[in-house]
């Protein structure tokens, strides 16, 4: 799932080298912390957060297939 987030983020941003994803565990939820260049933050979040919501939905769905819980946190 980490690679999936990286691929999605890199296709959205202008500086793909600045994209990084760290995986942490909080209680029983896998949290993927996504970092991008400050200038690309709006591209990853999207209007009214629609892109961020879509990324979280995809990751939650992928995790559910593996009987896990996961989310994406965008770090600014």
N, CA, C and O atoms as a GROMACS GRO file, in nm:
protein
  304
    1UNK      N    1   0.082  -0.120   0.000
    1UNK     CA    2   0.000   0.000   0.000
    1UNK      C    3   0.086   0.126   0.000
    1UNK      O    4   0.049   0.228  -0.057
    2UNK      N    5   0.202   0.117   0.064
    2UNK     CA    6   0.292   0.231   0.068
    2UNK      C    7   0.332   0.272  -0.074
    2UNK      O    8   0.335   0.390  -0.107
    3UNK      N    9   0.363   0.173  -0.157
    3UNK     CA   10   0.402   0.200  -0.294
    3UNK      C   11   0.287   0.261  -0.374
    3UNK      O   12   0.308   0.348  -0.458
    4UNK      N   13   0.166   0.216  -0.346
    4UNK     CA   14   0.048   0.270  -0.414
    4UNK      C   15   0.031   0.418  -0.384
    4UNK      O   16   0.002   0.498  -0.474
    5UNK      N   17   0.049   0.456  -0.258
    5UNK     CA   18   0.038   0.597  -0.219
    5UNK      C   19   0.146   0.679  -0.289
    5UNK      O   20   0.118   0.788  -0.340
    6UNK      N   21   0.268   0.627  -0.292
    6UNK     CA   22   0.377   0.698  -0.359
    6UNK      C   23   0.346   0.720  -0.507
    6UNK      O   24   0.369   0.829  -0.560
    7UNK      N   25   0.296   0.617  -0.573
    7UNK     CA   26   0.264   0.628  -0.716
    7UNK      C   27   0.154   0.732  -0.738
    7UNK      O   28   0.166   0.816  -0.828
    8UNK      N   29   0.048   0.727  -0.657
    8UNK     CA   30  -0.061   0.824  -0.672
    8UNK      C   31  -0.010   0.966  -0.651
    8UNK      O   32  -0.042   1.056  -0.729
    9UNK      N   33   0.069   0.987  -0.546
    9UNK     CA   34   0.118   1.121  -0.514
    9UNK      C   35   0.213   1.172  -0.621
    9UNK      O   36   0.205   1.288  -0.661
   10UNK      N   37   0.303   1.086  -0.668
   10UNK     CA   38   0.400   1.129  -0.768
   10UNK      C   39   0.335   1.170  -0.900
   10UNK      O   40   0.388   1.256  -0.971
   11UNK      N   41   0.222   1.109  -0.934
   11UNK     CA   42   0.153   1.147  -1.057
   11UNK      C   43   0.083   1.282  -1.044
   11UNK      O   44   0.052   1.347  -1.144
   12UNK      N   45   0.057   1.324  -0.921
   12UNK     CA   46  -0.016   1.449  -0.898
   12UNK      C   47   0.075   1.571  -0.886
   12UNK      O   48   0.034   1.682  -0.922
   13UNK      N   49   0.196   1.553  -0.836
   13UNK     CA   50   0.281   1.667  -0.800
   13UNK      C   51   0.376   1.707  -0.912
   13UNK      O   52   0.398   1.632  -1.007
   14UNK      N   53   0.432   1.827  -0.898
   14UNK     CA   54   0.531   1.875  -0.993
   14UNK      C   55   0.673   1.834  -0.953
   14UNK      O   56   0.762   1.830  -1.037
   15UNK      N   57   0.693   1.804  -0.824
   15UNK     CA   58   0.825   1.763  -0.774
   15UNK      C   59   0.815   1.622  -0.716
   15UNK      O   60   0.806   1.605  -0.594
   16UNK      N   61   0.817   1.520  -0.802
   16UNK     CA   62   0.799   1.382  -0.754
   16UNK      C   63   0.911   1.334  -0.662
   16UNK      O   64   0.891   1.240  -0.586
   17UNK      N   65   1.028   1.396  -0.669
   17UNK     CA   66   1.140   1.356  -0.583
   17UNK      C   67   1.115   1.391  -0.437
   17UNK      O   68   1.175   1.332  -0.348
   18UNK      N   69   1.028   1.488  -0.412
   18UNK     CA   70   0.999   1.531  -0.275
   18UNK      C   71   0.895   1.444  -0.205
   18UNK      O   72   0.868   1.463  -0.087
   19UNK      N   73   0.836   1.350  -0.277
   19UNK     CA   74   0.732   1.263  -0.220
   19UNK      C   75   0.796   1.156  -0.133
   19UNK      O   76   0.889   1.087  -0.175
   20UNK      N   77   0.745   1.144  -0.010
   20UNK     CA   78   0.790   1.036   0.078
   20UNK      C   79   0.672   0.987   0.160
   20UNK      O   80   0.583   1.064   0.196
   21UNK      N   81   0.673   0.858   0.190
   21UNK     CA   82   0.566   0.797   0.268
   21UNK      C   83   0.629   0.715   0.379
   21UNK      O   84   0.717   0.632   0.356
   22UNK      N   85   0.583   0.740   0.501
   22UNK     CA   86   0.629   0.662   0.617
   22UNK      C   87   0.511   0.587   0.674
   22UNK      O   88   0.400   0.640   0.682
   23UNK      N   89   0.535   0.466   0.714
   23UNK     CA   90   0.430   0.379   0.768
   23UNK      C   91   0.448   0.368   0.919
   23UNK      O   92   0.555   0.330   0.967
   24UNK      N   93   0.342   0.402   0.994
   24UNK     CA   94   0.345   0.387   1.139
   24UNK      C   95   0.219   0.313   1.183
   24UNK      O   96   0.124   0.296   1.106
   25UNK      N   97   0.219   0.271   1.307
   25UNK     CA   98   0.105   0.198   1.360
   25UNK      C   99   0.049   0.275   1.478
   25UNK      O  100   0.124   0.310   1.570
   26UNK      N  101  -0.080   0.302   1.478
   26UNK     CA  102  -0.148   0.367   1.590
   26UNK      C  103  -0.265   0.279   1.629
   26UNK      O  104  -0.362   0.265   1.555
   27UNK      N  105  -0.253   0.220   1.748
   27UNK     CA  106  -0.351   0.122   1.794
   27UNK      C  107  -0.358   0.010   1.692
   27UNK      O  108  -0.258  -0.057   1.670
   28UNK      N  109  -0.471  -0.013   1.629
   28UNK     CA  110  -0.482  -0.120   1.529
   28UNK      C  111  -0.495  -0.066   1.387
   28UNK      O  112  -0.543  -0.136   1.298
   29UNK      N  113  -0.453   0.059   1.366
   29UNK     CA  114  -0.464   0.124   1.235
   29UNK      C  115  -0.325   0.154   1.180
   29UNK      O  116  -0.240   0.211   1.249
   30UNK      N  117  -0.303   0.116   1.054
   30UNK     CA  118  -0.179   0.152   0.986
   30UNK      C  119  -0.196   0.294   0.933
   30UNK      O  120  -0.292   0.322   0.860
   31UNK      N  121  -0.104   0.383   0.970
   31UNK     CA  122  -0.110   0.522   0.927
   31UNK      C  123   0.005   0.547   0.831
   31UNK      O  124   0.122   0.528   0.866
   32UNK      N  125  -0.030   0.590   0.710
   32UNK     CA  126   0.070   0.625   0.611
   32UNK      C  127   0.083   0.777   0.611
   32UNK      O  128  -0.012   0.847   0.577
   33UNK      N  129   0.200   0.827   0.649
   33UNK     CA  130   0.223   0.972   0.652
   33UNK      C  131   0.286   1.014   0.520
   33UNK      O  132   0.399   0.976   0.488
   34UNK      N  133   0.212   1.093   0.445
   34UNK     CA  134   0.255   1.139   0.313
   34UNK      C  135   0.312   1.280   0.324
   34UNK      O  136   0.247   1.371   0.375
   35UNK      N  137   0.434   1.294   0.273
   35UNK     CA  138   0.499   1.426   0.270
   35UNK      C  139   0.528   1.462   0.125
   35UNK      O  140   0.578   1.380   0.048
   36UNK      N  141   0.495   1.587   0.089
   36UNK     CA  142   0.525   1.638  -0.045
   36UNK      C  143   0.584   1.778  -0.028
   36UNK      O  144   0.583   1.834   0.081
   37UNK      N  145   0.636   1.833  -0.136
   37UNK     CA  146   0.687   1.970  -0.133
   37UNK      C  147   0.572   2.064  -0.097
   37UNK      O  148   0.457   2.041  -0.134
   38UNK      N  149   0.604   2.169  -0.026
   38UNK     CA  150   0.501   2.264   0.018
   38UNK      C  151   0.421   2.320  -0.099
   38UNK      O  152   0.301   2.344  -0.086
   39UNK      N  153   0.486   2.341  -0.211
   39UNK     CA  154   0.418   2.397  -0.328
   39UNK      C  155   0.320   2.296  -0.390
   39UNK      O  156   0.231   2.336  -0.465
   40UNK      N  157   0.336   2.167  -0.360
   40UNK     CA  158   0.248   2.063  -0.416
   40UNK      C  159   0.138   2.020  -0.321
   40UNK      O  160   0.058   1.934  -0.355
   41UNK      N  161   0.134   2.078  -0.204
   41UNK     CA  162   0.036   2.037  -0.103
   41UNK      C  163  -0.107   2.049  -0.154
   41UNK      O  164  -0.188   1.959  -0.133
   42UNK      N  165  -0.139   2.158  -0.221
   42UNK     CA  166  -0.273   2.180  -0.275
   42UNK      C  167  -0.311   2.077  -0.381
   42UNK      O  168  -0.427   2.039  -0.392
   43UNK      N  169  -0.214   2.033  -0.458
   43UNK     CA  170  -0.241   1.933  -0.562
   43UNK      C  171  -0.279   1.799  -0.500
   43UNK      O  172  -0.364   1.728  -0.554
   44UNK      N  173  -0.216   1.764  -0.389
   44UNK     CA  174  -0.243   1.636  -0.324
   44UNK      C  175  -0.374   1.640  -0.246
   44UNK      O  176  -0.445   1.540  -0.238
   45UNK      N  177  -0.406   1.755  -0.189
   45UNK     CA  178  -0.530   1.767  -0.112
   45UNK      C  179  -0.649   1.786  -0.204
   45UNK      O  180  -0.754   1.724  -0.184
   46UNK      N  181  -0.634   1.869  -0.305
   46UNK     CA  182  -0.744   1.892  -0.400
   46UNK      C  183  -0.847   1.989  -0.348
   46UNK      O  184  -0.845   2.028  -0.231
   47UNK      N  185  -0.936   2.028  -0.437
   47UNK     CA  186  -1.044   2.120  -0.399
   47UNK      C  187  -1.135   2.054  -0.298
   47UNK      O  188  -1.186   1.944  -0.320
   48UNK      N  189  -1.155   2.123  -0.188
   48UNK     CA  190  -1.239   2.074  -0.079
   48UNK      C  191  -1.194   1.938  -0.028
   48UNK      O  192  -1.272   1.864   0.030
   49UNK      N  193  -1.066   1.905  -0.050
   49UNK     CA  194  -1.011   1.780   0.000
   49UNK      C  195  -1.052   1.656  -0.076
   49UNK      O  196  -1.038   1.545  -0.026
   50UNK      N  197  -1.104   1.674  -0.196
   50UNK     CA  198  -1.157   1.560  -0.272
   50UNK      C  199  -1.049   1.458  -0.310
   50UNK      O  200  -1.074   1.337  -0.303
   51UNK      N  201  -0.932   1.504  -0.349
   51UNK     CA  202  -0.826   1.410  -0.387
   51UNK      C  203  -0.778   1.333  -0.264
   51UNK      O  204  -0.760   1.211  -0.270
   52UNK      N  205  -0.758   1.403  -0.153
   52UNK     CA  206  -0.715   1.336  -0.029
   52UNK      C  207  -0.819   1.234   0.016
   52UNK      O  208  -0.783   1.124   0.059
   53UNK      N  209  -0.946   1.269   0.007
   53UNK     CA  210  -1.052   1.176   0.045
   53UNK      C  211  -1.051   1.052  -0.044
   53UNK      O  212  -1.070   0.940   0.003
   54UNK      N  213  -1.028   1.072  -0.174
   54UNK     CA  214  -1.024   0.960  -0.267
   54UNK      C  215  -0.906   0.869  -0.238
   54UNK      O  216  -0.919   0.747  -0.242
   55UNK      N  217  -0.790   0.927  -0.207
   55UNK     CA  218  -0.673   0.846  -0.172
   55UNK      C  219  -0.700   0.764  -0.046
   55UNK      O  220  -0.665   0.646  -0.039
   56UNK      N  221  -0.761   0.827   0.053
   56UNK     CA  222  -0.792   0.754   0.177
   56UNK      C  223  -0.890   0.641   0.152
   56UNK      O  224  -0.877   0.533   0.210
   57UNK      N  225  -0.989   0.664   0.065
   57UNK     CA  226  -1.086   0.560   0.033
   57UNK      C  227  -1.019   0.440  -0.034
   57UNK      O  228  -1.048   0.326  -0.001
   58UNK      N  229  -0.930   0.468  -0.128
   58UNK     CA  230  -0.860   0.359  -0.198
   58UNK      C  231  -0.776   0.278  -0.098
   58UNK      O  232  -0.778   0.156  -0.103
   59UNK      N  233  -0.704   0.346  -0.010
   59UNK     CA  234  -0.619   0.276   0.087
   59UNK      C  235  -0.703   0.199   0.188
   59UNK      O  236  -0.668   0.087   0.224
   60UNK      N  237  -0.813   0.259   0.234
   60UNK     CA  238  -0.902   0.185   0.327
   60UNK      C  239  -0.957   0.060   0.262
   60UNK      O  240  -0.966  -0.045   0.325
   61UNK      N  241  -0.994   0.071   0.134
   61UNK     CA  242  -1.048  -0.044   0.062
   61UNK      C  243  -0.943  -0.153   0.044
   61UNK      O  244  -0.972  -0.271   0.061
   62UNK      N  245  -0.821  -0.113   0.008
   62UNK     CA  246  -0.713  -0.210  -0.008
   62UNK      C  247  -0.682  -0.279   0.125
   62UNK      O  248  -0.657  -0.399   0.128
   63UNK      N  249  -0.683  -0.203   0.232
   63UNK     CA  250  -0.656  -0.260   0.365
   63UNK      C  251  -0.767  -0.354   0.408
   63UNK      O  252  -0.741  -0.458   0.468
   64UNK      N  253  -0.890  -0.320   0.377
   64UNK     CA  254  -1.004  -0.404   0.414
   64UNK      C  255  -0.995  -0.541   0.347
   64UNK      O  256  -1.033  -0.641   0.407
   65UNK      N  257  -0.945  -0.545   0.225
   65UNK     CA  258  -0.928  -0.674   0.156
   65UNK      C  259  -0.827  -0.761   0.229
   65UNK      O  260  -0.832  -0.884   0.220
   66UNK      N  261  -0.734  -0.698   0.301
   66UNK     CA  262  -0.634  -0.772   0.379
   66UNK      C  263  -0.675  -0.785   0.525
   66UNK      O  264  -0.596  -0.828   0.609
   67UNK      N  265  -0.800  -0.748   0.554
   67UNK     CA  266  -0.856  -0.750   0.690
   67UNK      C  267  -0.773  -0.664   0.785
   67UNK      O  268  -0.743  -0.704   0.898
   68UNK      N  269  -0.738  -0.546   0.738
   68UNK     CA  270  -0.664  -0.448   0.818
   68UNK      C  271  -0.737  -0.315   0.811
   68UNK      O  272  -0.833  -0.298   0.736
   69UNK      N  273  -0.689  -0.219   0.891
   69UNK     CA  274  -0.739  -0.082   0.887
   69UNK      C  275  -0.621   0.008   0.854
   69UNK      O  276  -0.512  -0.008   0.908
   70UNK      N  277  -0.644   0.104   0.764
   70UNK     CA  278  -0.536   0.195   0.724
   70UNK      C  279  -0.594   0.330   0.685
   70UNK      O  280  -0.710   0.340   0.645
   71UNK      N  281  -0.511   0.432   0.697
   71UNK     CA  282  -0.549   0.566   0.654
   71UNK      C  283  -0.426   0.641   0.607
   71UNK      O  284  -0.312   0.597   0.629
   72UNK      N  285  -0.449   0.753   0.541
   72UNK     CA  286  -0.340   0.838   0.490
   72UNK      C  287  -0.347   0.971   0.562
   72UNK      O  288  -0.452   1.035   0.568
   73UNK      N  289  -0.236   1.013   0.616
   73UNK     CA  290  -0.225   1.144   0.680
   73UNK      C  291  -0.128   1.228   0.599
   73UNK      O  292  -0.014   1.189   0.578
   74UNK      N  293  -0.175   1.344   0.552
   74UNK     CA  294  -0.090   1.432   0.472
   74UNK      C  295  -0.023   1.531   0.567
   74UNK      O  296  -0.090   1.607   0.636
   75UNK      N  297   0.109   1.528   0.569
   75UNK     CA  298   0.188   1.610   0.660
   75UNK      C  299   0.234   1.735   0.586
   75UNK      O  300   0.290   1.726   0.477
   76UNK      N  301   0.209   1.852   0.645
   76UNK     CA  302   0.254   1.977   0.581
   76UNK      C  303   0.377   2.031   0.648
   76UNK      O  304   0.428   2.135   0.607
   0.00000   0.00000   0.00000
